[in-house]
């Protein structure tokens, strides 16, 4: 298995995409020619916004590799939020050194979320 990282969103820039213009960085994990996972960060805000691994690619180290990439991109620390019901995700983040910051509501949807943080 080969995991390719550092494909930044700037290479995929399209005018009018507000998120891209606001400094998002997208990384993908490619396994056997297929995208198996993705990582989206907002470096200027120290936010890990999205970390996803396809269900059939989980438990292969892809999530850990993407999280390590986030730690390299954001070496002074970052926060993320995940649904409070995502127990497997909570265990994953805690196993990789993140700590619960607080439980709150998602600012857009109002759904309950758990915020995690990481600092070197």
C-alpha positions, -999 to +999 in steps of 0.1 A: +000+000+000+013+034-009-001+066+007+004+098-013-001+130+006+004+168+000-018+172-030-029+207-021-061+223-031-043+252-048-035+229-077-072+223-081-081+260-078-113+272-095-124+309-092-155+313-071-149+285-047-149+305-014-134+278+007-104+274-015-100+312-017-100+313+021-069+291+024-081+255+027-056+227+020-068+193+007-047+162+009-057+128-004-045+093+003-043+072-028-042+034-026-039+013-057-049+043-079-080+051-059-086+079-034-090+061+000-091+091+023-089+128+025-077+155+049-089+191+047-073+217+069-076+255+073-040+263+083-045+300+091-072+291+115-055+260+130-084+238+121-086+202+109-120+204+092-123+170+076-106+136+079-123+108+061-112+073+052-134+051+029-150+023+049-132-004+029-099+013+035-102+017+073-078+000+098-049+001+073-030+031+087-045+056+063-063+077+090-031+078+111-011+089+081-035+117+073-036+128+109+002+128+110+001+150+079-023+174+098+002+175+126+030+184+102+009+211+085-003+226+118+027+220+141+016+246+167-017+227+172-052+225+159-088+218+168-114+196+152-150+187+159-168+154+154-204+143+162-208+133+198-221+099+186-189+091+167-174+069+195-150+051+171-137+085+159-133+097+195-112+066+203-091+071+172-083+108+181-075+100+217-053+071+207-033+096+185-028+122+212-058+145+208-077+156+239-113+165+244-117+203+246-155+206+250-189+194+239-209+220+221-232+225+192-222+227+156-222+264+146-243+258+114-264+227+120-268+229+158-260+192+161-241+181+192-204+179+186-173+171+206-143+193+200-108+178+202-074+196+203-038+187+196-007+206+206+029+193+202 
